[in-house]
């Protein structure tokens, strides 16, 4: 994660918190889940392809070499599945990736103390790079002040904004969506302490 990106996001958070009592926490994760089954799938697929080649190619293979070839194919496939995010995306459903992002966001909400603000107005914006999934989670203070329909619509609009290749541009559009809602329903008071650091959090 580049420092200029984090610097710009920190400025966006500060600008948002200047007009609202909300404490915004931005978390970027490389991926939401390890997907430990994927290496086994890629290993099995490559070993299966190697077996088909051995069976159908007009070449004789000894049993000893065949076992070695299949083992090697499985190992190469396993390593590819373990190290390749495109393969993880190819071999998992969109629904599973979304569920993984939501689950990681809920875990992060607790770990980062988003619910520990004085007025219970913490807002987590979680984004997972591999899954390209954006998740908004808010604390109990929002339920008293902000109509759920507005938050739900904003979350959907932000998900759409974050789908493009321009990560910083997507975040900026997202803050443009959030800022007026937060300023209207949770305006900054005379005392507006910065309870959570503005620097975005980067997770592996």
Secondary structure, DSSP 8 states (H G I E B T S, - for coil): --HHHHHHHHHHHHHHHTSBS-EEEEEEES-S---TTHHHHHHHHHHHHHHHHHHHSSS---HHHHHHHHHHHHHHHHHHHHH-HHHHHHTS-HHHHHHHHHHHHHHHHHHTTGGGSTTS-EEEEEEETTTTEEEEEE-HHHHHHS-HHHHHHHHHHHHHHTTSS-HHHHHHHHHHHHHHHHHHHSB--S-----S--S-EEE-
